[in-house]
Amino acid sequence: MTKSYTVMLAIVILSGCRQSQQKQNIPVSDSFPTELVHFEPYQHNPVFTGTNANTWDKKIRERGYILFEDSIYRMWYTGYNNEKADRHPGYATSTDGLTWKRYSDKPIYDADWVEDMCIIKHDSIYYMFAEGRNDIAHILISADGINWKEKGNIDIRKTNGEPIDKGEYGTPTIWYENKTWYLFYERGDLGIWLATSKDMNVWTNVQDDPVLALGPDAYDKYAVAMNQVIKYDGKYYGYYHASDTKEWKEWSVNIAMSDDLIHWKKYEHNPIMQHNRSSGIMVNNGKGYRLYTMHPDVNVFLPLGEK
């Protein structure tokens, strides 16, 4: 192979790589791997919606949650009929994460107000951390993820042991590691706080200021709330929704990274989803991550190259 031919081949290859990068418009980040921030929309979105009929789940809203277990996608969602109606949880399943079947034409729990839920399975028990009436966070438990019992409101204390100030505390997001429960919560969507517990009875703030604050950039200047925490290559990644308007007219999906769950670095190319697709949930189906946005309909965004 001649030297000139080798040079020409290198130019062609480099040009092709640049064109591919420009086509996908993918910014590179050392702290945020491509598979955690870049997705392609599924061509048949949305994959799940309210019934748009006179049912209890005519509409769906806020954060739902999806677990992938035994080759089945399991989804919990919040349904309601009108703005004055109570919010209750529904349940649906899917074999491919794209086509969903409702479990029932009734809520799976209707004894109290439940919305904006986070689900975790621990020691064969399902725990649902959710907003209750007046945006007060509470916990429900279940043996099968379908039949739920109320465990009570979440008792959060300041670092000095005193109860947190009265008022709403919602969008509870849970992480469990090394026999410690980590609870992320918001207060009026004006910051994300972190409290921990060993027994889930009393939770204590790690600090009395938010661990993830508003701004300073415009995209999350007016509201933030954690949706999910995952661990990837030894680092923690928090997916949170945010708003760039005082009126909260539109929401986006964003991501931040942490080494210790307390100190967070926001992705320099946030938001990763816009146009009111919010309440993002990452689902690992064994082949890779999919990103589901749960509000106001369920849309799925696939890894680059997956059809």
Secondary structure, DSSP 8 states (H G I E B T S, - for coil): --HHHHHHHHHHHHHHHHHHHHHHT----SSS-HHHH-EEE-TT--SB----SSSTTSEEEEEEEEEEETTEEEEEEEEESSTTS--EEEEEEESSSSS-EES-SS-S--SS--EEEEEEEETTEEEEEEE-GGGBEEEEEESSSSSEEEEEE--EE-TTS-B--SS-BEEEEEEEETTEEEEEEESTTB-EEEEEESSSS-EEES-SS-SB---SSGGGSSEEEEEEEEEETTEEEEEEEEESSTT---EEEEEEEESSSSSEEE-TT--SB-TT-EEEEEEE-SS-EEEEEEESSBEEEEETT--
